[in-house]
Amino acid sequence: MRYSATLAHCVTSLLQTNSPLLPQTRSQTCRTMRWVVAVFALMCAPALAWGPEGHQVVGSIADQLLNHNAKQQVATILGTKLRVASTWADCARSVQQSSDGSFKYVVNPRFEAPCTSFDKARLVDYVSRNWSNCTYEDKPTNCHKAFHFADVAIQHDTYDRADVGTNDHDVVSTINAAILVLQNKPAPAPFSIKDKKEALFMLAHFVGDIHQPLHVGAIFLDAAGNPVNPDAGTFDKNSATAGGNSINEGHQNLHADWDAIPKRLGTSASKAIVAKAKAVPHTTGPFRRLGGDVG
């Protein structure tokens, strides 16, 4: 439940006091597995969130942990709850570029259910502005899809921007950028974030993504196929792997299996789940952006 408590604490702190808040530096950010173990105990299942249902459960918990002032500001900025907003960044994946260079939203019945309430013109605008401003899978297209992950070597249990697999448009950098916009500051390159509403849509999703191990961890292999720490010694980029996306079990890959959640959880948080989230202590000490304190 740490991911939901993190989202609620993040939004409350930003919208109530404008205090600088963001995923921590190497001392905290990627302690993902430690948090996930606690969630396993509650879910009693071999898979965790972050398909649409998982994001909605995360957002639902956060909605219930916000204080009154933060709830009012979320309603003012978003016009909806974090539970609904949490799937927005994934819905942007349905925007495609046409052969003439224009962009359009293409309905995919398989993924459309959590996207029906969103303004499709806003999704198209977001993708068009975040299409060629960075690379995704070594190509200067679909930049916004790179916002969802970082490829930190599994030898690390923390995040450091100097490590292989991180970049200025990974999920940590994206959360940083969204927070800056919510603090009335400009988003750094390469991001194009239109307004606070777009920033909060992004934050509601990416704080969930960053707690999915396959969105932040990766295995790197040497030429002989042995796991290697790419930050120790010489690293050959060609030795990188696709991680859980290439491990297939049954009808889908490991990443997809992990994204699924038990159907019994539904799309909103039960009292038991919210109680578990409330038991997570708030982060103590000053909040930091990557590279040091801000304020």
Sequence and secondary structure as in RCSB ss.txt:
>XXXX:A:sequence
MRYSATLAHCVTSLLQTNSPLLPQTRSQTCRTMRWVVAVFALMCAPALAWGPEGHQVVGSIADQLLNHNAKQQVA
TILGTKLRVASTWADCARSVQQSSDGSFKYVVNPRFEAPCTSFDKARLVDYVSRNWSNCTYEDKPTNCHKAFHFA
DVAIQHDTYDRADVGTNDHDVVSTINAAILVLQNKPAPAPFSIKDKKEALFMLAHFVGDIHQPLHVGAIFLDAAG
NPVNPDAGTFDKNSATAGGNSINEGHQNLHADWDAIPKRLGTSASKAIVAKAKAVPHTTGPFRRLGGDVG
>XXXX:A:secstr
 HHHHHHHHHHHHHHHH        TTTTT HHHHHHHHHHHH SS    SHHHHHHHHHHHHHHS HHHHHHHH
HHHSS HHHHTTHHHHGGGEEE TTS EEE   TTT GGGTTS HHHHHHHHHHTSSSS BTTBSS GGGGGG  
 EETT SS  TTSTT  TTSHHHHHHHHHHHHTT    TT    SHHHHHHHHHHHHHHTTSHHHHEE BB TTS
 B  TTSS   GGGB  GGGG EETTEEHHHHHH   GGGTTS  HHHHHHHHTS    S  EETTEE  
